[in-house]
Amino acid sequence: MRKKKQKSNSSTRIRKSELVRSIINIFNEQPEGTFNYKQVSSLLDIKSESQRIFINQLLYELLEEDFLVEISRGKFKVNSRGGYITGKIERQGVKTFLLPDDGGELVFIPERKTNHALLNDKVKVFLYARRKSQTPEGEVVEIIKRAKDTFVGILQVSDNFAFLISDNRVLTTDIFIPKSKLNGGKNGQKAVVKLMEWEPNMKNPVGEVVDVLGEKGDNTVEMHAILAEFGLPYKYPADVEAAAEKMDAGITPAEIARRIDMRKVTTFTIDPRDAKDFDDALSLRKLPNGLWEVGVHIADVTHYVRPGSIIEREAQERATSVYLVDRTIPMLPEHLSNGICSLRPNEEKLTYSVIFEMNDNAEVQKYEIAKTVTCSDRRFTYEEAQLVIETGKGDFAAEVLQLDKMAKMLREKRFVSGAIAFDRVEVRFEIDDKGKPTSVFFKEQKDSNKLIEEFMLLANKTAAMHVGKPGKGLKAKTFVYRIHDLPNPDKLQNFSQFIKRFGYNLKISGKNTAVSSSINHLLDEVQGKKEQNLIETLAIRSMAKAVYSTENIGHYGLAFDFYTHFTSPIRRYPDMMVHRLLEKYNTGGKNVNQQEYEEYCQHSSDMEQLASNAERASIKYKQVEFMSAYIGEVFDGVISGITEWGVYVELVANKCEGMIPIRDLDDDYYTFDDKNYCLVGRRYHKRYQLGDEITVKVARANLDKKQLDFVIA
């Protein structure tokens, strides 16, 4: 008897929660309606008298919770205190939430109430009445602005209509395309499709083909598809190209007379071997006063690209050059970026320079920010400059060695001040003429890289201080800063706990210099270890992201109170803004509108993040393409990520990353423990934990999804 009674209670409990949810839905869907228990019972098709009485009881419970109000005896209405709210759509696992514009708590949106809103869409939501101690809930009533309205995928064309099969995780359904909107697209081709309509009662959105990229698998098509996927341009408008082609260098005697002439001073560039846009050069000479004159010369892009011009508008919209595995998509048309503005050897160029007078201890005694004309004597690759540093022989060896000596002093001072050394090893591919990756190599920061880095940092810092720290009694004018906030204490704490399992310790409190010194010590300790890449990655994730802003809070990672981006105007729009502001203020110009420039900063930060995502996607694509030749082969790896859907593994030999889907771990039923970064088997308690060494076999390589699947070897 007792067992039966327990079963009955259990089923009643389940039934009660279902009934409460159904009752809440009735009132939420008709917020102006009033209902008694009989009407609610009828709507739920409940005829049993005992169940109807139970519903009446539940109505009074919801009244006590303030979810309902009693309009008259036995008649209830939803206590709708919420009204409407706007915000952005977020996803957490499989659930959808609204992140309100006013920064309030997240609002849960049931899947059937999203009105086809997608990730990051700006929407208007009707807030349902809220039960005590429950997450607020609502439904999307209007999509104010789509975060993304174009999607990339493969066309599936039949006689009368077509679909775009998209691999985008944001869009979980295919896009219907009327035959008249195919724009020449053929079955199996990759295309870009724009959403035209998606009414709430429509299962599939309707779209039109705006660009046919070409045949799936072709390298250029796939790279363009990655750019289109992130909403980044992959070709230049013809009118912008035409406007650029009309420009000439314009280095007239009158223009030279307005500038400091440094054409006779020893000057050279040091860049990657495949670079074509040389936007910075260094010059060096000994002055009669015994000091060293170091010139950091930057392409004077804003001399050519004028405010309001068609090229300016395009550069502002793009905000950055994009660097994929096998190509650069420049911010400026190539006639400017690789031609007129590029500081090519033995060509006179208009430059904007920070000219330092420094002593033998690399201490700045004096500086000047000025328009100049320069002529580079030599184009070094990083490898060539490194050879000069290592052997002491070669072109301009004395100048290169002196600059290297000073750079090392500057670097040492930075680390004493609390800078963090994130010198990560980068994975690069040797690629054949068809774009196919043939081998992997690792790009490391050497002295030649660090030489350039230190003088660029010095110029950037000086430009920021020039405006941001104007002297006693003067107020700083609006400027564009590159800022980096302090690490999130919770993230740092979690990171500290995680690395203890490898035997490392991290100081997470005290002075900034003590914390950053501890991080540097950790990064030194992991050099050459199997867990190096994992720990470096997690260390970076525990840091804040550097962004652009008119509000200066300093740069934590570099340990600078003032920092900006001045040295790369060919490839970054913020540097163009900085050049213009420096020129304006140096000639007595008035302060600019801070709100306007803050919006430019926000856009530049957003575009930088998109470009970074696209670069990572292109690397992922090449990793999958490269590993497709090794199906069935076994590799040693390290677990680099744990999620509820699987285990990510980074291979030790080539740093390619793939996943073991949780469905393939068939020796037990595994659950995800997010606090301890691990999967735990229910029956045998086997654990897969972040950082574990593991041997895997390459099972599948899906290029469409950029997905590499492993199985336990």
DARAKA-V829158 format. One record per backbone hydrogen bond with DSSP energy under -0.5 kcal/mol. CO is the residue of the C=O (numbers start at 1). NH is the residue of the N-H. E is the energy in kcal/mol with one decimal. If there is no record, write none. Layout:
BEGIN
co=CO nh=NH e=E
co=CO nh=NH e=E
END
This chain:
BEGIN
co=1 nh=5 e=-2.2
co=2 nh=6 e=-2.1
co=3 nh=7 e=-2.0
co=4 nh=8 e=-2.3
co=5 nh=9 e=-2.4
co=6 nh=10 e=-2.3
co=7 nh=11 e=-2.3
co=8 nh=12 e=-2.0
co=9 nh=13 e=-2.5
co=10 nh=14 e=-2.1
co=11 nh=15 e=-2.4
co=12 nh=16 e=-2.8
co=13 nh=17 e=-2.1
co=14 nh=18 e=-2.0
co=15 nh=19 e=-2.6
co=16 nh=20 e=-2.9
co=17 nh=21 e=-2.0
co=18 nh=22 e=-2.3
co=19 nh=23 e=-2.9
co=20 nh=24 e=-2.7
co=21 nh=25 e=-2.2
co=22 nh=26 e=-1.9
co=23 nh=27 e=-2.1
co=24 nh=28 e=-2.8
co=25 nh=29 e=-2.4
co=26 nh=30 e=-1.0
co=28 nh=31 e=-0.6
co=30 nh=33 e=-1.9
co=33 nh=78 e=-0.5
co=35 nh=76 e=-2.9
co=36 nh=40 e=-2.3
co=37 nh=41 e=-2.3
co=38 nh=42 e=-2.4
co=39 nh=43 e=-2.4
co=40 nh=44 e=-1.6
co=41 nh=46 e=-3.0
co=42 nh=45 e=-1.5
co=45 nh=47 e=-0.6
co=48 nh=52 e=-2.1
co=49 nh=53 e=-2.3
co=50 nh=54 e=-1.9
co=51 nh=55 e=-2.1
co=52 nh=56 e=-2.1
co=53 nh=57 e=-2.0
co=54 nh=58 e=-2.1
co=55 nh=59 e=-2.3
co=56 nh=60 e=-1.6
co=57 nh=61 e=-1.7
co=58 nh=62 e=-2.4
co=59 nh=63 e=-1.5
co=60 nh=64 e=-2.0
co=61 nh=65 e=-1.4
co=62 nh=67 e=-1.9
co=62 nh=68 e=-1.4
co=63 nh=66 e=-1.4
co=65 nh=132 e=-0.5
co=67 nh=79 e=-2.9
co=69 nh=71 e=-0.8
co=69 nh=77 e=-2.4
co=72 nh=75 e=-2.9
co=74 nh=76 e=-0.5
co=75 nh=71 e=-1.9
co=75 nh=72 e=-1.0
co=76 nh=35 e=-2.4
co=77 nh=69 e=-2.8
co=78 nh=80 e=-1.9
co=79 nh=81 e=-1.4
co=83 nh=127 e=-3.0
co=85 nh=125 e=-3.3
co=86 nh=101 e=-2.5
co=87 nh=123 e=-2.5
co=88 nh=99 e=-3.3
co=89 nh=120 e=-2.6
co=90 nh=97 e=-2.8
co=92 nh=95 e=-1.8
co=95 nh=92 e=-2.4
co=96 nh=109 e=-2.7
co=97 nh=90 e=-3.0
co=97 nh=99 e=-0.5
co=98 nh=100 e=-0.8
co=98 nh=107 e=-2.0
co=99 nh=88 e=-2.3
co=100 nh=103 e=-1.6
co=106 nh=108 e=-0.5
co=107 nh=98 e=-2.6
co=108 nh=110 e=-0.5
co=108 nh=138 e=-2.0
co=109 nh=96 e=-0.6
co=110 nh=113 e=-2.4
co=111 nh=114 e=-1.3
co=113 nh=140 e=-2.6
co=114 nh=117 e=-1.7
co=118 nh=121 e=-2.3
co=121 nh=89 e=-2.1
co=121 nh=123 e=-0.6
co=122 nh=144 e=-1.3
co=122 nh=145 e=-2.1
co=123 nh=87 e=-1.9
co=124 nh=141 e=-2.7
co=124 nh=142 e=-1.5
co=125 nh=85 e=-2.2
co=125 nh=127 e=-0.6
co=126 nh=139 e=-1.9
co=127 nh=83 e=-0.6
co=131 nh=134 e=-1.7
co=136 nh=108 e=-2.8
co=137 nh=128 e=-2.8
co=138 nh=110 e=-0.6
co=139 nh=126 e=-2.8
co=142 nh=124 e=-2.9
co=142 nh=144 e=-0.9
co=145 nh=122 e=-2.8
co=149 nh=195 e=-2.9
co=151 nh=193 e=-3.0
co=152 nh=167 e=-0.7
co=153 nh=191 e=-2.2
co=154 nh=165 e=-2.8
co=155 nh=157 e=-0.5
co=155 nh=188 e=-3.1
co=156 nh=163 e=-1.9
co=160 nh=179 e=-0.9
co=161 nh=158 e=-2.7
co=162 nh=177 e=-3.4
co=163 nh=156 e=-2.8
co=163 nh=165 e=-0.6
co=164 nh=166 e=-0.9
co=164 nh=175 e=-1.9
co=165 nh=154 e=-2.1
co=170 nh=172 e=-0.7
co=174 nh=176 e=-0.5
co=175 nh=164 e=-2.2
co=176 nh=207 e=-2.8
co=177 nh=162 e=-1.9
co=178 nh=181 e=-2.2
co=179 nh=182 e=-1.3
co=181 nh=209 e=-2.7
co=182 nh=185 e=-1.8
co=186 nh=189 e=-2.1
co=188 nh=216 e=-0.7
co=189 nh=155 e=-2.8
co=190 nh=213 e=-1.7
co=190 nh=214 e=-1.5
co=191 nh=153 e=-1.7
co=191 nh=193 e=-0.5
co=192 nh=210 e=-2.8
co=192 nh=211 e=-1.5
co=193 nh=151 e=-2.7
co=194 nh=208 e=-2.1
co=197 nh=206 e=-3.0
co=199 nh=202 e=-2.2
co=205 nh=176 e=-2.7
co=206 nh=196 e=-3.4
co=206 nh=197 e=-1.6
co=208 nh=194 e=-2.7
co=211 nh=192 e=-3.2
co=211 nh=213 e=-0.7
co=214 nh=190 e=-2.9
co=215 nh=218 e=-1.7
co=218 nh=222 e=-2.5
co=219 nh=223 e=-2.4
co=220 nh=224 e=-2.7
co=221 nh=225 e=-2.2
co=222 nh=226 e=-1.7
co=223 nh=227 e=-1.9
co=224 nh=228 e=-2.8
co=225 nh=229 e=-2.2
co=226 nh=230 e=-1.2
co=227 nh=230 e=-0.6
co=227 nh=232 e=-3.0
co=228 nh=231 e=-1.5
co=237 nh=240 e=-0.6
co=237 nh=241 e=-2.1
co=238 nh=242 e=-2.5
co=239 nh=243 e=-1.9
co=240 nh=244 e=-2.1
co=241 nh=245 e=-2.4
co=242 nh=246 e=-1.2
co=244 nh=247 e=-1.7
co=250 nh=252 e=-1.5
co=252 nh=256 e=-2.5
co=253 nh=257 e=-2.0
co=254 nh=258 e=-0.8
co=255 nh=258 e=-0.6
co=256 nh=259 e=-1.6
co=259 nh=261 e=-0.6
co=260 nh=262 e=-0.8
co=260 nh=373 e=-2.0
co=262 nh=265 e=-1.3
co=266 nh=284 e=-1.6
co=267 nh=377 e=-3.4
co=267 nh=378 e=-0.7
co=268 nh=282 e=-2.7
co=269 nh=380 e=-3.0
co=271 nh=382 e=-1.3
co=272 nh=275 e=-1.7
co=276 nh=278 e=-0.9
co=277 nh=279 e=-1.0
co=278 nh=343 e=-3.3
co=279 nh=299 e=-1.8
co=281 nh=297 e=-2.8
co=282 nh=268 e=-2.4
co=283 nh=295 e=-1.9
co=285 nh=293 e=-3.2
co=287 nh=290 e=-2.1
co=291 nh=287 e=-3.1
co=292 nh=294 e=-0.7
co=292 nh=358 e=-3.0
co=293 nh=285 e=-1.5
co=293 nh=295 e=-0.6
co=294 nh=296 e=-0.5
co=294 nh=356 e=-3.1
co=295 nh=283 e=-2.0
co=295 nh=297 e=-0.7
co=296 nh=354 e=-2.0
co=297 nh=281 e=-2.2
co=298 nh=352 e=-3.2
co=299 nh=301 e=-2.0
co=300 nh=303 e=-1.2
co=300 nh=304 e=-0.6
co=301 nh=304 e=-1.5
co=301 nh=305 e=-2.6
co=304 nh=306 e=-0.9
co=306 nh=309 e=-2.0
co=309 nh=313 e=-2.3
co=310 nh=314 e=-1.7
co=311 nh=315 e=-2.4
co=312 nh=316 e=-2.8
co=313 nh=317 e=-1.9
co=314 nh=318 e=-2.4
co=315 nh=319 e=-3.3
co=319 nh=573 e=-2.4
co=322 nh=324 e=-0.7
co=322 nh=329 e=-2.9
co=327 nh=324 e=-2.2
co=328 nh=330 e=-0.8
co=329 nh=322 e=-2.2
co=333 nh=336 e=-1.6
co=333 nh=337 e=-2.6
co=334 nh=338 e=-2.2
co=334 nh=339 e=-0.7
co=335 nh=340 e=-2.4
co=336 nh=341 e=-2.2
co=336 nh=342 e=-0.7
co=342 nh=344 e=-2.4
co=344 nh=347 e=-1.1
co=344 nh=376 e=-0.5
co=347 nh=376 e=-0.7
co=349 nh=374 e=-2.5
co=350 nh=300 e=-2.2
co=351 nh=372 e=-3.1
co=352 nh=298 e=-1.9
co=353 nh=355 e=-0.6
co=353 nh=370 e=-2.3
co=354 nh=296 e=-2.5
co=354 nh=356 e=-0.6
co=355 nh=368 e=-1.6
co=356 nh=294 e=-2.1
co=356 nh=358 e=-0.5
co=357 nh=365 e=-3.3
co=357 nh=366 e=-1.2
co=358 nh=292 e=-3.4
co=359 nh=362 e=-1.9
co=363 nh=359 e=-1.9
co=366 nh=357 e=-2.8
co=368 nh=355 e=-3.2
co=368 nh=370 e=-0.6
co=370 nh=353 e=-3.2
co=371 nh=260 e=-2.2
co=372 nh=351 e=-2.5
co=373 nh=262 e=-2.7
co=374 nh=349 e=-2.8
co=376 nh=346 e=-3.8
co=378 nh=269 e=-2.1
co=378 nh=380 e=-0.7
co=380 nh=271 e=-2.1
co=381 nh=385 e=-2.4
co=382 nh=386 e=-2.2
co=383 nh=387 e=-1.8
co=384 nh=388 e=-1.6
co=385 nh=389 e=-2.2
co=386 nh=390 e=-2.6
co=387 nh=391 e=-2.4
co=388 nh=392 e=-2.6
co=394 nh=397 e=-1.4
co=396 nh=400 e=-2.7
co=397 nh=401 e=-2.8
co=398 nh=402 e=-2.0
co=399 nh=403 e=-2.5
co=400 nh=404 e=-2.4
co=401 nh=405 e=-2.2
co=402 nh=406 e=-2.2
co=403 nh=407 e=-2.6
co=404 nh=408 e=-2.1
co=405 nh=409 e=-1.4
co=406 nh=410 e=-2.5
co=407 nh=411 e=-2.5
co=408 nh=412 e=-2.2
co=409 nh=413 e=-2.2
co=410 nh=414 e=-1.9
co=411 nh=415 e=-2.1
co=412 nh=416 e=-2.0
co=413 nh=417 e=-1.8
co=414 nh=418 e=-0.5
co=414 nh=419 e=-2.2
co=415 nh=418 e=-0.7
co=420 nh=422 e=-1.3
co=421 nh=423 e=-1.4
co=422 nh=424 e=-1.4
co=426 nh=443 e=-3.3
co=428 nh=441 e=-2.9
co=429 nh=431 e=-0.5
co=430 nh=438 e=-3.2
co=430 nh=439 e=-1.1
co=432 nh=435 e=-2.2
co=436 nh=432 e=-2.6
co=439 nh=430 e=-2.5
co=441 nh=428 e=-3.0
co=441 nh=443 e=-0.5
co=442 nh=444 e=-0.6
co=443 nh=426 e=-2.4
co=444 nh=446 e=-0.5
co=446 nh=450 e=-2.4
co=447 nh=451 e=-2.4
co=448 nh=452 e=-1.7
co=449 nh=453 e=-2.6
co=450 nh=454 e=-2.6
co=451 nh=455 e=-1.6
co=452 nh=456 e=-2.2
co=453 nh=457 e=-2.7
co=454 nh=458 e=-2.2
co=455 nh=459 e=-2.1
co=456 nh=460 e=-2.7
co=457 nh=461 e=-2.8
co=458 nh=462 e=-2.4
co=459 nh=463 e=-2.5
co=460 nh=464 e=-1.9
co=461 nh=465 e=-2.4
co=462 nh=466 e=-2.3
co=463 nh=467 e=-1.1
co=464 nh=468 e=-3.2
co=465 nh=469 e=-2.3
co=467 nh=477 e=-0.6
co=471 nh=474 e=-1.7
co=479 nh=481 e=-0.7
co=481 nh=483 e=-0.7
co=481 nh=549 e=-2.2
co=483 nh=547 e=-2.2
co=484 nh=556 e=-2.3
co=485 nh=544 e=-0.5
co=488 nh=492 e=-2.5
co=489 nh=493 e=-2.3
co=490 nh=494 e=-2.5
co=491 nh=495 e=-2.5
co=492 nh=496 e=-2.4
co=493 nh=497 e=-2.3
co=494 nh=498 e=-2.3
co=495 nh=499 e=-2.2
co=496 nh=500 e=-0.7
co=497 nh=500 e=-0.6
co=498 nh=501 e=-1.3
co=499 nh=502 e=-1.4
co=499 nh=504 e=-2.0
co=500 nh=503 e=-1.4
co=506 nh=508 e=-0.5
co=511 nh=515 e=-2.1
co=512 nh=516 e=-2.8
co=513 nh=517 e=-2.0
co=514 nh=518 e=-1.7
co=515 nh=519 e=-2.1
co=516 nh=520 e=-2.5
co=517 nh=521 e=-2.2
co=518 nh=522 e=-2.1
co=519 nh=523 e=-2.5
co=520 nh=524 e=-2.0
co=521 nh=525 e=-2.2
co=522 nh=526 e=-1.9
co=524 nh=527 e=-1.0
co=526 nh=529 e=-2.4
co=529 nh=532 e=-1.6
co=531 nh=535 e=-2.8
co=532 nh=536 e=-2.7
co=533 nh=537 e=-2.4
co=534 nh=538 e=-2.5
co=535 nh=539 e=-2.4
co=536 nh=540 e=-2.1
co=537 nh=541 e=-2.2
co=538 nh=542 e=-1.4
co=540 nh=543 e=-1.3
co=542 nh=488 e=-0.8
co=547 nh=483 e=-2.8
co=549 nh=481 e=-2.9
co=550 nh=552 e=-0.8
co=554 nh=484 e=-2.2
co=554 nh=556 e=-0.6
co=555 nh=559 e=-1.1
co=555 nh=560 e=-1.8
co=557 nh=420 e=-3.1
co=560 nh=555 e=-3.3
co=563 nh=482 e=-2.2
co=564 nh=566 e=-0.5
co=568 nh=571 e=-0.8
co=568 nh=572 e=-1.4
co=570 nh=332 e=-0.5
co=571 nh=321 e=-2.3
co=572 nh=576 e=-0.9
co=573 nh=576 e=-0.5
co=573 nh=577 e=-2.1
co=574 nh=578 e=-2.5
co=575 nh=579 e=-2.4
co=576 nh=580 e=-2.2
co=577 nh=581 e=-2.6
co=578 nh=582 e=-2.6
co=579 nh=583 e=-2.3
co=580 nh=584 e=-2.6
co=581 nh=585 e=-2.9
co=582 nh=586 e=-2.6
co=583 nh=587 e=-1.1
co=584 nh=589 e=-3.2
co=585 nh=588 e=-1.6
co=593 nh=597 e=-1.8
co=594 nh=598 e=-2.4
co=595 nh=599 e=-1.8
co=596 nh=600 e=-1.6
co=597 nh=601 e=-2.3
co=598 nh=602 e=-2.5
co=599 nh=603 e=-2.4
co=600 nh=604 e=-2.4
co=601 nh=605 e=-2.5
co=602 nh=606 e=-2.4
co=603 nh=607 e=-2.6
co=604 nh=608 e=-2.2
co=605 nh=609 e=-1.9
co=606 nh=610 e=-2.1
co=607 nh=611 e=-2.6
co=608 nh=612 e=-2.1
co=609 nh=613 e=-2.3
co=610 nh=614 e=-2.5
co=611 nh=615 e=-2.3
co=612 nh=616 e=-2.3
co=613 nh=617 e=-2.2
co=614 nh=618 e=-2.2
co=615 nh=619 e=-2.1
co=616 nh=620 e=-2.6
co=617 nh=621 e=-2.4
co=618 nh=622 e=-2.1
co=619 nh=623 e=-2.4
co=620 nh=624 e=-2.4
co=621 nh=625 e=-2.5
co=622 nh=626 e=-2.9
co=623 nh=627 e=-2.7
co=624 nh=628 e=-1.1
co=626 nh=629 e=-1.1
co=627 nh=630 e=-2.2
co=628 nh=631 e=-0.7
co=630 nh=633 e=-2.3
co=633 nh=698 e=-2.3
co=635 nh=696 e=-2.7
co=636 nh=652 e=-2.3
co=636 nh=653 e=-0.5
co=637 nh=694 e=-2.5
co=638 nh=650 e=-3.0
co=639 nh=691 e=-2.9
co=641 nh=648 e=-3.0
co=643 nh=646 e=-0.8
co=645 nh=662 e=-2.4
co=646 nh=643 e=-2.5
co=647 nh=660 e=-3.3
co=648 nh=640 e=-2.0
co=648 nh=641 e=-1.4
co=649 nh=651 e=-0.5
co=649 nh=658 e=-2.3
co=650 nh=638 e=-2.3
co=651 nh=655 e=-1.9
co=656 nh=651 e=-2.9
co=658 nh=649 e=-3.0
co=659 nh=661 e=-0.8
co=659 nh=710 e=-2.6
co=660 nh=647 e=-2.2
co=661 nh=664 e=-1.7
co=662 nh=665 e=-1.2
co=664 nh=666 e=-1.6
co=665 nh=668 e=-0.7
co=668 nh=670 e=-0.7
co=669 nh=682 e=-2.7
co=671 nh=673 e=-0.5
co=671 nh=680 e=-2.6
co=672 nh=674 e=-0.8
co=673 nh=678 e=-2.0
co=677 nh=690 e=-2.0
co=678 nh=673 e=-3.3
co=679 nh=688 e=-2.3
co=680 nh=671 e=-2.3
co=681 nh=685 e=-1.0
co=686 nh=681 e=-2.7
co=687 nh=689 e=-0.6
co=688 nh=679 e=-2.3
co=689 nh=692 e=-2.4
co=692 nh=639 e=-2.8
co=694 nh=637 e=-2.9
co=695 nh=713 e=-2.4
co=696 nh=635 e=-2.8
co=697 nh=699 e=-0.5
co=697 nh=711 e=-2.0
co=698 nh=632 e=-3.2
co=700 nh=709 e=-2.7
co=701 nh=703 e=-0.8
co=702 nh=707 e=-2.7
co=703 nh=706 e=-0.5
co=707 nh=702 e=-3.1
co=707 nh=709 e=-0.5
co=708 nh=659 e=-3.0
co=709 nh=699 e=-2.7
co=709 nh=700 e=-1.7
co=711 nh=697 e=-2.8
END
